[in-house]
Amino acid sequence: MLVVGSINVDLSLTCPRLPAPGETLLADSVHRSAGGKGANQAVGAARAGGAATTLIGAVGDDADGATMLAALVSAGVDCDRVARSGELPTGLALITVDHAAENTIVVAAGANASVRVTEDDQDVIAAADVILAQLEVPQQVVVAAARRRRDGVPLVLNAAPSAPLTEELVAEVDVLVVNEHEARDLSGIEDLEAATAELLQRVPAVLVTLGAAGAQLHRQGAAPLVVPAPEVEAVDTVAAGDTFCGAFAAALARGEGDLAAMRLGAAAASLAVQRRGAQSSVPTLEEARAQVHATYGRQAAAPSPAAEATRG
């Protein structure tokens, strides 16, 4: 599968609580790690989803860029299509995490603003069974990749960070992934059910992630699918959504159905929130399948014949 998205250095500060406007707090600890929504989701697809994964993105021609690429390659992500910018630094995310595992994030795009899709990328786009993207790179980049895909290949768009979507991008989306806040922002409607219904008039499917409450998938003309999340004690939720998206999209790429893909995503995310960090918290496919088995039953954890054939 193909991921089009951002690569950042994550600078995470752990505090007793999130600071109020104008307030200065002393952090308990600081941690520097590999991140970026595109990179995190690529790791989620490769490690937790078990899919051959290529990333289109950009880093600075700097030490941070080299470190980020090394982390991605070690996680099994193909980075041959990641550009090195000589003008812009590698992206940076400043993350504050409180003792309840809630977080705030501010991102400096850096080289992510320079990501482009060119004719040289046509082969990896044409080979993809699923394209997964987010909104930390320019929307026209995602549109360019989507327009080069094979017929029938779904574009899964995680609309994060929340931003108005261009009509060109909306026209390409097959599955829109949002959390509660993003659903309300994009629809302009406070009630979640009504917000989801409004979004479903614009795209074929809307997947709403609900944190500890699980996830709901709404497809036009079909009954909603609801998957509860495994009950766990969270310590850091920074990579939960990205892990879910990566594992979910990878399962689709391997031929799994919606329900199996959602369960794998929820299981993988539940393991990620029990560990600190972004990419470092992503579980393996074997760990995620064990969590699916423990939460939803042995039959739910078994891969479909189509998925096994794809993996082979």
ROPA-246731 format. One record per atom (N, C-alpha, C, O, CB): x, y, z. Coordinates in steps of 0.05 Angstrom, whole numbers, plus 5000, padded with zeros to 4 digits. Glycine has a CB too. Layout:
REM ROPA-246731
XYZ;...
REM end
This chain:
REM ROPA-246731
501749765000;500050005000;501750255000;504150245005;498150005024;500550484994;501950734992;500950935012;498550965015;501750844964;502751065026;502051285044;503251545033;505651555026;503051225073;501651745032;502552015024;502152195048;499952245057;500852124999;504452295059;504152445083;506652555095;508752555083;502752285103;506452645120;508452805133;510452635149;509852405157;507253005152;512752745153;514852635170;515852855188;516753065179;517252515152;515752805214;516453005234;518252885255;518252645260;514053125247;519853055268;521052995294;518953065315;517853285315;523753155298;518452875333;516652925356;518252995380;519952845389;514852685361;517653235391;518853315417;516653315437;514953485438;520253605415;516653105454;514453065473;515153145501;517253065512;513552765473;513453305514;513853395541;511553275558;509253305552;513853705543;512253135580;510353025598;509953215622;511853285635;511152745608;507453295627;506853485648;504553375665;503053205656;506053765636;504253475690;502053385707;499353445694;497353295697;502153515734;499153665680;496653745666;497453925642;499754015640;494653895685;495653965624;496154135601;496154435610;494354505625;494054095578;497954595600;498054875609;495755035599;494754995577;500755005600;494855225615;492755415607;494055635591;496455675593;491155525632;492555795575;493656015560;495156205579;494056295600;491456165545;497656275572;499256455588;500656335612;502056465627;497556675598;500356065615;501455925638;504055785630;504255665608;499455735650;506055785648;508455635644;508555405664;508155445688;510955815647;509055165654;509254925671;512054805668;513354825647;507054725665;512954665689;515354505688;514654225679;512954095691;516854505715;516054125659;515553845649;516853645667;519053695679;516553815620;515553415669;516753185684;519053055668;521052965679;514652975691;518653055642;520652925624;520353025596;518353145589;520352615625;522452985580;522353055552;523352815536;525252685544;524053315547;522052775513;522852545496;522752625467;520852745458;520852305501;524952565452;525152635424;524952375408;526352185413;527852775418;523052365388;522652115374;521652175346;521152405338;520551945389;521451955330;520451975303;517451995302;516051855317;521451735286;516452175285;513552215284;512652335257;513952295237;512652395306;510452475258;509052565233;506852375226;507252135227;511052595210;504452485220;502152315215;502652115192;501951885194;499752485210;503852215171;504452035148;506351815156;505851575150;505552185125;508551885169;510451685178;509251495198;509751255196;512951825190;507751605218;506551425238;504651225225;504650995232;505051595259;503051325206;501151145193;502550945175;501550715172;499151305177;504751025163;506250825147;507450605165;507350375157;508550975132;508450685188;509350485207;507050305217;507350065219;510750615231;504750425222;502450275230;501650075208;500949845214;500050455235;501750155183;501049975161;503149745158;502349515154;500950125135;505649815160;507749615156;507949425180;508149185177;510449755151;507949535205;508549375228;505949245239;505849005242;509849545250;503949415245;501449305256;499649185235;498049005240;499949515272;499849285210;498049195189;499248975172;497848835157;497249415172;501948945172;503248735157;503248765128;503348575113;501948475164;502949015118;502849065089;505549185079;506849335094;500549265082;506349115055;508549245042;507849535037;505849595024;509349095015;509349715049;508449995050;510650185039;512950165047;507850075079;509850365021;511550575011;510550845020;508150885021;511750554980;512351025027;511651285036;512651495016;515051495009;512851345064;510851675007;511651914992;511552145012;509452205024;509751964968;513852285015;514052505034;516552655030;517852625009;513852405063;517352815050;519752975048;520953035075;519453075094;519253235032;523553045077;524953125101;527053335093;527653365070;526352885116;528153475113;530353655107;532953505102;533253275111;530753855130;534853635089;537453515085;539153575110;541053725109;538853625059;538253455132;539453515158;539653265175;538753045166;537853735173;540753285199;541053055216;538452935224;538152695226;542653125241;536453105229;533753005237;532552845214;531352635219;531953245244;532952935190;531852785167;533052515165;531652315160;532252945142;535652495168;537052235167;536052055189;535651815184;540052275169;535652165213;534651995235;531851895230;531251665236;534752155261;530152075220;527351995214;527251775193;525751585196;525652235205;528851795172;528851595151;529851325161;528851115154;530551685127;531951335178;532951085190;530850945207;530650705206;535451145207;529251105222;527150985238;525050855221;524050635227;525851195256;524350985199;522250875181;523250615167;521750425166;521551085160;525650625158;526750385145;526950155164;526349925156;529550445133;527650205189;527849995209;525149875215;524949645224;529150095234;522950035211;520249935215;519149795191;516849695192;518450165223;520649775169;519749635145;518449805124;517149695106;517949425154;518750075126;517450255107;519450315084;521750375089;516550515121;518450295059;520150365036;520150665033;518050795029;518950225010;522550785036;522851075035;524151175010;525151405010;524351175059;524251014989;525551104964;524251344952;525651484937;525550874944;521751404958;520351634947;520151864966;518552044962;517551544938;521851864987;521952095005;524152274995;526452194993;522551995035;523352534990;525252724980;526852855003;525952865026;523752944964;529252954997;530853105016;531053395007;532053464986;533752985018;529953575023;529853865017;532354005027;533153975050;527353995029;533654155009;535954305017;535254585027;537054725037;537954324995;532754655026;531854925033;530254925059;530355125074;530255045011;528754715065;527054705088;527954485108;528954275099;524154655080;527654535134;528454335154;526354115156;524154145147;528954465181;527153905168;525253685175;523053795193;523653955211;526653445188;520653705188;518353805204;518653745234;520053555241;515753675194;517353905250;517553875280;514853895292;513254065285;519454095291;514253705311;511753715326;512453745356;513953585366;510053455321;511253945368;511653985397;509153875411;506953975407;512054285404;509453665427;507253515439;507353545469;509453495481;507253215430;505153615481;504953625511;502953405519;500753395509;503953905521;503853225536;502252995546;501853025576;503853055591;503552725538;499353015585;498853035614;498652755627;498952555613;496353195620;498252745653;498252495667;495852325662;495752085669;498452545697;493752445649;491452295641;491652195612;489752085601;488952465643;494052235600;494652145573;493352315551;493352235528;493851855569;492252535558;491252725538;493552895528;495652915541;489052915550;493253005504;495453155492;494553395476;492253405467;497152965475;496453575472;496153795452;498553785434;500753705443;495854075466;498253855409;500353835389;500454095372;498354185362;500053585372;502854205369;503354425350;505454335330;507554225338;504154685365;504954365304;506754265284;507854485267;506454665258;505254065266;510554485263;511854655243;512354475218;513954285220;514554785254;511154545196;511154365172;513954315161;514654085155;509454475151;515654515159;518254485148;518154355120;516654455103;519954305166;519754155116;519854025090;517253895081;516953845057;522053815090;515453845099;512853725091;511353905071;509853805055;511153675115;511854165073;510454355054;511554325026;510354435007;510854635064;513754185022;514954164996;514353894982;515353844960;517954194998;512753724995;512153464983;510753504956;508953664953;510353295002;511653344936;510453354910;510153064899;511752884907;512153524890;508153024882;507852774868;508652824839;507553004826;504952654870;510452664828;511452704801;511052454784;510152244794;514352784801;511652464759;511452234741;513252004751;512651774746;512252314713;515352074765;517151864776;515751694797;516651474802;519651994788;513551784808;512151634828;509951464816;508551314831;510951824849;509551474790;507251334777;507351034783;505250914787;507351384748;509750914783;509850624787;508950534814;507450344816;512750524782;509650684836;508850604862;505850664867;504550514881;510550734884;504950874854;502050934856;500350724842;498350634852;501451224845;501250654818;499850444803;499850174816;498050014811;501050424775;501950124832;502149864845;500549844871;500149624882;505049804851;499550074881;498250074908;495449954906;493950004887;498150364918;494749804927;492049704930;490249884947;487849874946;492049424942;491550054963;490250264979;492150494981;494550464983;489450155008;491050744980;492550984985;491451105010;489051155013;492451184961;493351175029;492651285055;493951565057;496351585051;493451105078;492351765064;493552035066;492352185089;490352105101;493052185039;493552415096;492652585118;492852875108;493152925084;494452545143;492753065126;492653355119;495053505129;494953755133;490153475128;497353375134;499753515142;501553575118;503753685121;501353355163;500653495094;501953575069;499853715053;497453685058;503153325054;500653875032;498654025016;496553845004;497153624995;500054174995;494053935005;491853764994;492153694965;491353484956;489253904999;493353884950;493653824921;495553594916;495453464895;494654074906;497353544935;499153314932;497553054934;497952864919;501353314954;495653044953;493952804956;492252764931;491852544922;492252824981;491152984921;489552974897;491152864873;490252694858;488353254890;493652954871;495352864849;495852564850;495852434830;497953024849;496352464874;496752184877;494252024871;494351824858;497752114906;491952124882;489451974878;488751954848;487651754840;487252114893;489252164833;488552164805;490251984788;489551924765;488652444794;492451884799;494251704785;493751414793;495051234782;497151774790;491951354811;491551084820;489950914800;488651034782;490051084847;490050654803;488450474786;485450504793;484750584816;489350184790;483750434775;480950434780;480250234802;481350014803;479350364754;478550314821;477750144842;479550144867;478850024887;477649864833;481750284866;483550304889;482550524907;482250754899;486550364880;481950464933;480750664950;482850864961;485050794967;479350534973;481951114963;483451314978;482251345005;479851415008;483451594963;483751275026;482951315054;484251575063;486651585065;483751065072;482551765070;483652025078;482952065108;480652075116;482352255062;485152095124;484852175152;484852485153;487052605149;487052045170;482652605158;482452905156;483553025182;482153155197;479452985152;486152995185;487553095209;490253195200;491653065184;487752885231;491053425211;489553605229;487153725214;487253755190;491353825240;485153795229;482653885217;483054135200;484254325209;480553935239;481954135176;482054365158;479954325137;479154105131;484954385144;478854545126;476854525105;478054375081;480354405074;475954815095;476454195069;477354035047;476554155020;474354255017;476153745049;478454155001;477754254975;475854064961;475753824967;480354294958;474254174943;472354004928;473853794911;472853574907;470554174910;476253874901;477853684886;478653444902;478653214892;480353814874;479353484928;480053264945;477653094953;477752854953;481453364970;475453234960;473053084968;472152894945;471252674951;470753284974;472452984921;471552814898;473152554895;472252364883;471852974872;475552554907;477252314905;477052124929;477951894927;480152404902;475852214951;475752054976;473851824974;471551854965;475052234999;474751594983;472951354986;472151305014;469851235020;474351114974;474051335033;473551305061;474751555076;477151595074;474651035073;473051705089;473851935104;474051855134;472051775146;471952175101;476451875145;476851795173;477052055190;478752225185;479451625177;475352075210;475352315228;474852225256;473652015262;473152515219;475852395275;474952355303;472552545307;471652675289;477352425323;471552555332;469152705337;469553005331;467753135319;468352675367;471853115339;472353395335;472553465305;471453665296;474953485349;473853295290;474153335261;471553315247;470953465228;476153135250;469853125255;467153095243;465553345247;464153435228;465652855256;465653465271;464153705276;465353945261;463854115251;464153765306;468053955260;469354175245;468654175216;467954385204;472354165249;468753935203;468353915175;465453955167;464854065145;469353645165;463653875184;460753895178;459554155187;457554245176;459353665190;460754285208;459554515220;457154455237;455554625244;458754705198;456854195245;454654105261;455653985287;457453825287;452953895245;454454065309;455353975335;454553685341;456253535352;454254155357;452153615335;451253345340;452753145323;452753175299;448153315336;453952945335;455752765320;454252595300;455252565277;457152575340;451852495307;450352335288;449552505263;449852415240;447852225301;448652745268;447952925246;450453005230;450253035205;446453175256;452653055244;455153125230;456052905211;456852945189;457353195250;455852655221;456652425205;454852405180;455752345158;456552165221;452252435184;450352425162;450952635141;450652585117;447452455172;451652875150;452353085131;454853015115;454953055091;452853345146;456952905128;459352825114;458852595095;460052585074;461552745134;456952425102;456352195085;454952275059;454852115040;454651995101;453952515058;452852615033;455052705014;454452744990;450952845039;457452735024;459652835008;461552614999;462852644978;461153045023;461852405015;463652185009;462251915012;460251905026;466152205027;463351705000;461951445001;461951315029;460151165035;463251254982;463951375045;464151245072;465451435092;467351585085;465650985070;464451425116;465651595138;466251405161;464451265172;463651815147;468751405170;469651245193;470251435215;472051605213;472151065186;468751415237;469051585260;470451435282;469451235292;466351695270;472851525290;474251405312;473451555338;473251795339;477351425308;472951395359;471751495384;473451445408;472451445431;469051385388;476051405404;477851355426;477151105441;476850895429;477851595445;476851125467;476150895484;473450775478;472950545486;476250975513;471750925463;469150815456;469150665430;467050555422;467151045454;471450645417;471650485393;471350645367;472450865365;469550275393;469950535347;469750665321;467150575308;465950365313;472150585303;466250755290;463750705274;464350755245;465550955238;461450875284;463550565227;463850605199;461050625186;459350455189;465450365186;460650845172;458150905158;458650905128;460251065118;456851165167;457350725113;457550725084;454850795073;452750715084;458550445074;454750935051;452251005038;450650755031;451750575018;452751175013;448150745040;446450525033;446850275050;445650065043;446750455006;448350285071;448950055088;448550125117;448750355125;451749945083;448049915133;447749955162;450550015174;452549905164;446549715176;450750185194;453350255206;454650005219;453249835229;452950475227;457250005218;458749805232;459949935257;461150145256;461049685215;459549805280;460549915306;462449715318;461749485322;458149985325;464849805324;466849635337;467749765363;468849985364;469349595318;467249625386;468249735412;471249705414;472449535402;466849595435;472449885429;475349865433;475949685457;474349665475;476550155439;478249545456;479049385479;479449565503;480249795500;481749235473;478749465527;479049625551;481949605561;482849395569;477049535573;483349835561;486149845570;486550095586;484850275587;488049835545;488850105599;489750345614;491650495597;493950415593;491050265642;490750735587;492450885569;494551055584;493951165605;490651065552;496951075572;498951245583;499751465564;500951675572;501451085591;499251425538;500051625518;498351575493;498651365480;503151615511;496551755486;494751715463;495751835437;494251845418;492051825470;498151935437;499052095414;498951945387;498552065366;501952195418;499451685388;499551525363;497051355359;497051185340;501951355363;495051385375;492651215374;491351225347;490851025334;490751285396;490651465338;489251495313;490851415289;489851285270;488351785309;493451475289;495251405267;495551095265;495550985243;497951535270;495850975288;496150685289;493550555278;493750365262;496750585317;491250655287;488750545277;488650575246;488050375232;486350695289;489150815236;488950855207;490850675191;490050565171;489551145201;493250655200;495250485186;494450195185;494450065164;497950515199;493650085209;492849805210;490249755194;490049555180;492449715239;488349945196;485749915182;486249915152;485349735138;483850145189;487750105141;488250125113;489849885103;489349785081;489650385106;491749795118;493349565110;491749315109;492049145091;495749525130;489849285127;488049055127;486349055101;485948845089;486249045152;485349295094;483849315068;485649235045;484749105026;482749605065;488149325045;489949265023;490548975021;491048864999;492649415027;490448825044;490848535044;488348385037;488448135036;491948455071;486148525032;483648385025;481748335047;479748195043;484348135012;482248435071;480348405093;477848575088;477948785074;481648475120;475648495100;473148655099;473248885120;475048905136;470748475104;471149055118;471049285136;471149215166;472649335181;468449435131;469549015174;469448945202;472148845212;473048935233;467348735207;473448665198;476048565206;478148785207;479748795225;476948335187;477948965187;479949185186;479549375210;481449465222;479649335160;477049425217;476549595240;477449475266;478549605283;473549665242;476949215269;477849075293;480849075296;481949115317;476748785293;482249035273;485149035274;486149315282;487949345298;486348945247;484949525270;485649795276;485149865306;486949975319;484049985259;482849785316;482249835344;484149685363;484949795383;479349765350;484749435356;486549285373;489349395373;490649425394;486648995363;490349475349;493049585348;493149845363;495149895377;493749635318;491150015360;491150275374;491050235405;492350385420;488750445366;489550035414;489349985443;492049895454;492649955478;487349765448;493749765438;496449695447;498249935446;499949975464;497549465430;497950105426;499650345423;499350535447;501350655456;499050485397;496950565456;496450765478;497550675505;497650825524;493550825481;498350425506;499550325531;502650365532;503950285551;498950025535;503650485511;506550535509;506950825502;505250955490;507850355487;509250935510;509751215504;511151245477;512451065467;511651335526;510651475465;511851535439;509951485416;507651385421;514351365435;510751555392;509051525368;509751265354;508451055359;509451765349;511751265337;512451025322;513350795340;512950565334;514451085301;514750875361;515750665379;513550515394;514050305405;517650795400;511150625394;508950495408;507350305391;505650155401;507050705420;507850305365;506250145346;506849855350;509149775349;506750235317;504749685354;505249395358;505749255332;505449365310;502949275372;506549005334;506848835310;504148715302;502248735317;508948605315;504048605278;501548475269;500848245287;498448205293;501848385240;502748095296;502247875314;501047965340;499147845350;504847705319;502148185351;501048295376;498148395372;496448355389;502848515386;497748525349;495048635344;493048405340;490848425350;495148815319;493848205326;492047975322;491347835349;489147745353;493247775302;493347815366;492847695392;490847865408;489147755422;495547675408;491048135405;489148305419;486348285407;484348295421;490148605418;486148245380;483648195367;482347945378;479947935385;483948175336;483947735380;483047475391;482047515420;479847415427;485247265390;483547655436;482847685464;480247855468;478747815486;485147815480;479848045449;477648225452;475148135437;472848155448;478348505442;475448035413;473247975395;472847675390;470847595378;473548115370;474747505398;474447225395;476447115374;477447265357;471747155386;476946855376;478946725359;478246755329;480046805313;479246435366;475746715322;475046725294;475547005282;476247025259;472046655290;475047215299;475547485289;478447535283;479147695266;474547685309;480247395297;483147435294;484247295270;486447355261;484547355319;482847105259;483846945236;483647105211;481547225204;482246685233;485847125195;485747275170;484047135150;483846885150;488547315159;482747285133;481047165112;482847025091;485147095088;479247375098;481746835076;483346705055;484346915035;486646885025;481646505040;482747115028;483647325009;486147475020;487947535006;481447515003;486047535046;488247675059;490747505059;492947605055;487547765087;490447245065;492747075065;493947045037;496447045034;491946795076;492247035017;493247014990;494747274982;496847264969;490946964970;493747504991;495047754985;497647774999;499647864987;493247984993;497747685024;500147705040;502247515028;504647585028;499647625069;501447295018;503347105006;504447194980;506047064968;502046835002;
REM end
